[in-house]
Structure formats: structure tokens, C-alpha cells
Amino acid sequence: MVTLSPSGSAGQTAEPVRAMVVDDSAVIRTVLTRALESDPAIKVVASAGNGQRAIDLLSRTEADVVVLDIEMPVMDGITALPRLIAVRPGIQIVMASTLTRKNADIGMRALAAGAADYIARPTTEELDNAEDFKRELIAKVKALAQVARRRRAAAPTVAKLRPTGTPVLRQAGQHPVQVIVIGSSTGGPQALFAMLKAMPANFPLPILIAQHMPPTFTAILADQIQQASGLPSAEGRDGEAVRPGRVYVAPGGIHMTVAAKGITRVVKLVDSPPENFCRPAVDPLWRSAAAVYGPASFAVMLTGMGQDGLKGAEAIVAAGGSVIAQDEATSVVWGMPGAVAKAGLCSAVLPLPEISPFVRRVAMRTAA
């Protein structure tokens, strides 16, 4: 999943970010607290050993973000999640647990139930030296604190966040489109479900997705996309042909790209270093689409932290393809879509409900 340097989009705030840590292990609570407070912009204001205690504390503690374990006695994380949100509407919750198939299943349920993100936590033995995990945790907590504060500051009668400005748009490419490539991160799973659920079952183009997620999660994500949309969906396999009407999800822990093999386009998995602190990352997929499909490539940037995908979007536009982005009001975090929009690379910046109709129109023009 995505991580950012402390100087990334999360930035510094006037007052420290207020975090709560919830885990049944006192050792892990201590390590997480120490990791978070190594950044002067974060203060851990409370910690709890189970979900019920967290609810009790949150009712009398101002917090922006809760880092929440899944498996705990008395009350587990998935049970506590909606109750924490009910106590503090707008609170942002990051699920943090060791990566198992069971926890990944529960983590996906938590995202559907209102958690903002998930982070795969190393084992207790590995945690002290897990610098990448700590950097990711800090970045997520800081970015999501901004979301929490923005939502608290919004008047109750205001349905949408005020946009930061009107991006400059460019003319869309005119070449018939042959592939849809999508990038997403924080808030991405729910955005993907909403977007792809609105696609027709006979959608005529292949769809390749780079969502910042760890291994195991991406297989579950692909299954849930198929359930939501009816489109055949699976993790991309190295060397398999890219076919119309199918969805290919980049597997966690490796970059997914597309390559030409004669007249056939195939998935190519690349075990190269992380880009933008992520693997899978959006940039490698989008750069490869620009190289293989050229002006026939069409990119969609959904909600997410940081600016992964910016360089890939530049490559797609330079090749004559088109890029659109989710707008700020409907994004959980307007980092990745905001980066491509502010760079003047988009031909449209749209609310999430309008993205699928836009893409369908593009595909219909191609079919015609």
C-alpha cells in the first residue's frame, strides 16, 4: 500500500494530529505510539486494549484518527468500527493488523463499513525495525487527519467539500480507445466498486487497475469487483493476454504493466523496486500503457494519497491518450487525482457518479 515521506502531501498542521491507538498488545501499542510520536506533527492522545475501551475513551477524547486492530478481546475491531464512527462522526479509522487471509477478508469488510484505509502490520518481532511500515503509518495518519478536520469544519448543511480551485482542462485525445487504466489508493476500493458496478456487463474494453494494497487484499478486491460489476475480474498473471471486457487487478507486492507480444497485448509483472513508496504503483502501469497503446490509452485517476500516477499521466498525454480524474468533493483524499488535475493533464475532473457514464461514452464512441 502507498506510503509517503513526512514531507509529502500530508504536510504539517497548525496543531498536532490527534491519534488514538487500539490494540490488545501493550507492546504493540507502545511501539505504534513511539512510531507516531517520532513525527512532531502527531500526538497520541489515547490508547486502548479493546474496542469497548476505545469507544469509552473516544466519547470524551478529541481525536482525528484511530489506528484500530482487528482481533481483540471484549470487542474486536470490526464490531467497534461503526460504533467509533457513531461516537465521533467524521473520525478517520485505519485498520492495522498482521496480514493473513482472514484479516484481509475482515479488512475489506471494514473498508466497506467505513474504515478509511488498511495497513499491514508486521509481526511483533519485526515491528521495531519496520521503517517502511512506520513511514506508511505516519503518512496515512497525517493525511487522514486533514480529512477529519475538513469534515468537522464543514457546515452541516454543506453536502460537499469546497474545491480548492478550478483545474485547467486539456482537450481529450481523439483516437479510438483500446484500454482503460485506473489508479487508486486511499478510498479506492469503494470508488472502484461504485465506478465498475455502473459498467455494462458487455463493456468492450479491457480495464487494468493499480490499487495500492498489500498481497492477499488484491485477490479479494478482484473477487469483489467481479461480484459488484459482473465483469470477469482477477489479479493479473504474468504473460496472460489482455482481453476486452475483462478487469485485471495489479497483485499486491509487485508492479503490473502491459507489454506487446506480436499483435497481442499481455500482462507483464515486474518485481522492480517500489515507486513513490508503493508496489504496485500506478506509474509503471500507466507508462507501459502509453508505450504499448499510445493514443488509444485512457486513464482514470481515483481517490488516493500522494502523487503516484503523475508521471504516468504525463506519458499518456504525451502519447496522445487521455486522462480524467475524480474531483475533490467526492475523493476521500485528493492527492493523486489532485496532482494530475493541477498539472493540467486532465480532459475532465468529475464527481465519482459521473465517471462511469463518461467512460461508457468513450467506449461507445470506440465501438461505433
C-alpha positions in Angstrom: 0.0 0.0 0.0 1.0 3.6 -0.5 3.5 5.4 1.8 4.6 9.0 1.7 7.7 10.7 3.1 6.8 13.0 6.0 7.2 16.0 3.6 4.6 14.5 1.3 1.0 15.7 0.7 0.0 15.1 4.4 2.1 18.1 5.4 2.3 19.9 8.7 -0.8 21.2 10.6 -1.0 24.1 13.0 -1.8 21.9 15.9 -0.6 18.3 16.3 -2.6 15.5 14.7 -4.5 13.7 17.5 -4.3 9.9 17.2 -5.7 7.0 19.2 -4.1 3.6 19.1 -6.2 0.5 19.8 -4.5 -2.9 20.1 -4.8 -5.7 22.6 -1.0 -5.9 22.9 0.6 -3.4 25.3 3.9 -3.9 23.5 2.4 -3.1 20.1 0.5 0.0 21.5 3.9 1.2 22.8 5.7 0.7 19.6 2.9 2.3 17.5 2.8 5.3 19.9 6.5 5.7 19.7 6.5 5.5 15.9 3.7 8.0 15.5 5.2 10.5 18.0 8.5 10.3 16.3 6.9 12.8 14.0 6.4 16.1 15.9 3.1 16.7 14.0 1.4 13.8 15.7 0.3 13.3 19.3 -1.2 10.0 20.6 -4.0 11.3 22.9 -5.3 7.9 24.0 -4.7 4.1 23.7 -6.9 1.2 24.4 -6.6 -2.6 24.6 -10.0 -3.5 23.1 -12.8 -2.0 21.1 -15.2 -1.3 24.0 -12.5 0.7 25.9 -11.8 2.6 22.7 -15.4 3.6 22.4 -15.5 4.8 26.0 -12.3 6.8 25.6 -13.3 8.4 22.3 -16.6 9.6 23.8 -14.5 12.0 26.0 -11.4 12.4 23.9 -10.9 14.6 20.8 -9.2 12.5 18.1 -8.7 12.8 14.4 -7.6 9.3 13.5 -7.9 5.9 15.2 -5.4 3.1 14.4 -7.5 0.0 15.1 -6.5 -3.6 15.4 -8.9 -6.3 14.1 -8.6 -9.2 16.6 -9.1 -8.2 20.2 -10.9 -9.5 23.3 -14.1 -8.0 24.7 -14.8 -6.2 21.4 -13.0 -6.7 18.1 -12.2 -4.1 15.6 -14.8 -4.8 13.1 -17.5 -4.6 15.8 -16.1 -1.4 17.3 -15.7 0.3 13.9 -19.2 1.6 13.3 -19.6 2.5 17.0 -16.5 4.6 16.9 -17.8 6.4 13.8 -21.1 6.9 15.6 -19.4 8.4 18.7 -17.2 10.8 16.5 -18.8 11.3 13.1 -16.0 12.2 10.6 -13.3 10.3 12.6 -10.9 8.5 10.2 -10.0 4.9 11.0 -7.0 3.0 9.8 -7.3 -0.8 10.3 -3.9 -2.2 11.3 -3.3 -5.9 11.7 -0.9 -8.7 10.6 -1.6 -9.8 7.1 -3.5 -13.1 6.9 -6.3 -14.2 4.6 -8.7 -14.0 7.5 -7.6 -10.5 8.4 -7.6 -9.4 4.8 -11.2 -10.6 4.5 -12.1 -8.7 7.6 -10.1 -5.7 6.5 -12.1 -5.5 3.2 -15.3 -5.7 5.2 -14.0 -2.8 7.4 -13.3 -0.7 4.3 -16.9 -1.3 3.2 -18.2 -0.4 6.7 -16.5 3.0 6.8 -12.8 2.5 7.6 -10.6 4.9 5.6 -7.7 2.6 4.9 -5.8 -0.6 6.0 -2.2 -1.0 6.8 -0.5 -4.4 7.0 1.3 -4.5 10.4 4.5 -6.5 10.8 4.7 -9.2 13.5 5.6 -8.1 17.0 9.1 -9.3 16.5 9.6 -7.3 13.2 7.8 -4.2 14.3 10.7 -2.3 16.0 12.8 -2.3 12.8 9.9 -2.0 10.2 10.9 1.5 9.0 8.7 1.3 5.8 5.7 0.4 7.9 6.3 3.3 10.3 6.7 5.8 7.4 3.5 4.5 5.9 1.6 4.7 9.2 2.7 8.3 9.8 1.8 9.3 6.2 -1.7 7.8 6.4 -2.4 9.2 9.9 -1.4 12.8 8.8 -3.3 12.7 5.5 -6.4 11.3 7.1 -6.3 13.8 9.9 -6.7 16.6 7.3 -9.8 14.7 6.0 -11.3 14.5 9.6 -10.6 18.2 10.3 -12.0 19.3 7.0 -15.2 17.3 7.6 -15.6 18.7 11.1 -15.1 22.2 9.8 -17.7 21.9 7.0 -21.1 23.3 7.9 -23.7 20.6 8.5 -25.8 22.0 5.6 -22.9 21.7 3.1 -23.1 18.5 1.2 -19.8 18.6 -0.5 -16.3 19.9 0.3 -15.4 23.2 -1.2 -13.0 22.6 -4.1 -9.6 24.3 -3.8 -9.8 25.7 -7.3 -10.9 25.0 -10.9 -8.2 23.0 -12.8 -7.2 23.8 -16.3 -8.5 21.1 -18.7 -7.0 20.0 -21.9 -8.8 18.6 -25.0 -9.3 14.8 -24.9 -7.5 12.6 -27.4 -9.5 11.8 -30.5 -8.1 8.3 -31.2 -10.4 5.3 -30.6 -9.7 4.0 -27.1 -8.4 0.4 -26.7 -7.7 0.2 -23.0 -8.8 1.7 -19.7 -6.1 2.1 -16.9 -7.2 3.1 -13.4 -5.1 4.3 -10.5 -6.4 4.5 -6.9 -5.3 4.4 -3.2 -6.9 5.6 0.0 -10.7 5.3 -0.5 -10.1 3.4 -3.8 -11.9 0.2 -3.2 -15.2 1.8 -2.6 -14.7 4.2 -5.6 -13.8 1.2 -7.8 -16.9 -0.7 -6.7 -19.1 2.4 -7.4 -17.5 3.1 -10.8 -17.4 -0.5 -12.1 -20.8 -1.5 -10.8 -22.2 1.0 -13.3 -20.4 -0.6 -16.2 -22.4 -2.8 -18.6 -21.7 -6.5 -18.5 -20.7 -6.3 -22.2 -18.2 -3.5 -21.7 -16.0 -3.7 -24.8 -12.5 -2.7 -23.4 -10.0 -4.2 -21.0 -9.6 -2.5 -17.7 -6.3 -2.6 -15.8 -6.2 -1.4 -12.2 -3.3 -0.4 -9.9 -4.7 0.0 -6.4 -2.3 0.5 -3.5 -2.9 -2.7 -1.5 -0.8 -5.5 0.1 -0.8 -9.1 -1.2 -3.9 -11.1 -0.4 -6.0 -8.0 -0.4 -5.8 -7.6 -4.1 -7.1 -11.1 -4.8 -10.1 -10.3 -2.6 -10.5 -6.9 -4.3 -10.6 -8.6 -7.7 -13.3 -11.0 -6.5 -15.4 -8.2 -5.0 -15.1 -6.2 -8.2 -16.5 -9.2 -10.1 -19.3 -9.6 -7.7 -20.2 -5.9 -7.8 -19.9 -5.4 -11.6 -20.4 -8.7 -13.2 -17.3 -8.2 -15.2 -14.7 -11.0 -15.2 -12.1 -9.8 -12.7 -8.9 -11.3 -11.3 -5.3 -10.4 -10.4 -3.2 -10.0 -13.4 -1.0 -13.1 -14.2 2.4 -12.7 -15.9 2.1 -13.4 -19.7 -1.7 -13.6 -19.9 -3.4 -11.9 -22.8 -5.2 -8.7 -22.2 -8.7 -9.3 -23.5 -11.7 -7.0 -24.0 -14.3 -6.8 -21.2 -12.0 -8.2 -18.5 -10.7 -6.5 -15.4 -7.0 -7.0 -14.3 -6.0 -6.0 -10.8 -2.3 -5.5 -10.1 -1.3 -8.1 -7.5 0.0 -6.7 -4.1 3.7 -6.6 -3.8 4.6 -6.4 -7.5 4.2 -3.9 -10.3 1.8 -4.8 -13.1 2.5 -3.5 -16.6 1.3 -4.3 -20.1 3.6 -5.3 -23.0 3.3 -6.1 -26.7 3.8 -9.7 -27.8 3.4 -9.7 -31.6 -0.1 -8.3 -32.2 -1.2 -9.4 -28.7 -1.0 -7.3 -25.6 -0.1 -9.2 -22.4 0.2 -8.6 -18.7 3.8 -8.3 -17.5 4.5 -8.5 -13.8 7.7 -6.6 -12.8 9.5 -7.2 -9.5 11.3 -3.9 -9.6 11.7 -1.5 -6.6 8.7 0.5 -5.2 7.9 3.7 -7.0 6.5 6.6 -4.9 7.0 4.2 -1.9 4.4 1.8 -3.5 4.3 -1.6 -5.1 2.1 -2.0 -7.0 2.3 1.6 -8.3 0.3 3.5 -10.8 3.2 5.0 -12.7 4.6 1.7 -14.1 1.2 0.6 -15.4 0.4 3.9 -17.0 3.8 4.4 -18.6 3.5 0.9 -20.1 0.0 1.7 -21.4 1.4 4.8 -23.1 4.2 2.9 -24.7 2.0 0.0 -25.9 -1.3 1.6 -26.7 -0.1 5.2 -27.4 -3.1 7.5 -28.2 -5.5 4.6 -27.6 -4.9 4.6 -23.9 -7.4 6.2 -21.5 -6.5 6.7 -17.8 -8.8 7.3 -14.8 -7.3 8.6 -11.5 -9.4 7.9 -8.4 -9.0 9.0 -4.8 -5.7 8.5 -3.1 -2.7 10.0 -1.2 0.4 11.4 -2.8 1.1 11.8 -6.5 1.7 8.3 -7.8 0.5 8.3 -11.4 1.6 11.8 -12.2 4.5 10.7 -14.3 2.4 8.0 -15.9 -0.3 10.5 -16.8 2.3 12.7 -18.4 3.4 9.8 -20.5 -0.2 9.0 -21.6 -0.9 12.6 -22.6 2.4 12.8 -24.4 1.4 9.7 -26.4 -1.9 11.3 -27.4 -4.1 9.5 -24.9 -6.5 11.0 -22.3 -6.6 11.3 -18.5 -9.6 12.1 -16.3 -9.7 12.4 -12.5 -12.1 12.1 -9.6 -13.0 15.5 -8.2 -12.0 16.8 -4.7 -15.5 16.8 -3.3 -16.1 13.1 -3.8 -12.5 11.9 -3.1 -11.5 10.6 0.4 -8.1 12.2 -0.3 -7.5 14.4 -3.3 -3.8 13.7 -3.6 -3.3 11.5 -6.7 -6.3 12.9 -8.6 -5.4 16.4 -7.5 -1.8 16.0 -8.7 -2.8 15.2 -12.3 -5.6 17.8 -12.3 -3.4 20.6 -11.0 -0.7 19.6 -13.6 -3.2 20.4 -16.4 -3.2 16.8 -17.7 -6.9 16.0 -17.4 -9.6 16.4 -20.0 -12.3 16.1 -17.3 -12.4 16.3 -13.5 -15.6 14.6 -12.4 -17.6 13.6 -9.3 -17.4 9.9 -8.8 -21.0 9.1 -10.0 -20.2 10.8 -13.4 -17.0 8.9 -14.1 -18.6 5.6 -15.2 -21.0 7.3 -17.7 -18.1 9.3 -19.1 -16.1 6.2 -19.6 -19.0 4.4 -21.2 -19.4 7.2 -23.7 -15.8 6.9 -24.6 -16.2 3.1 -25.1 -19.3 3.6 -27.2 -17.6 6.0 -29.5 -14.8 3.4 -29.9 -17.3 0.7 -30.7 -19.1 2.9 -33.2 
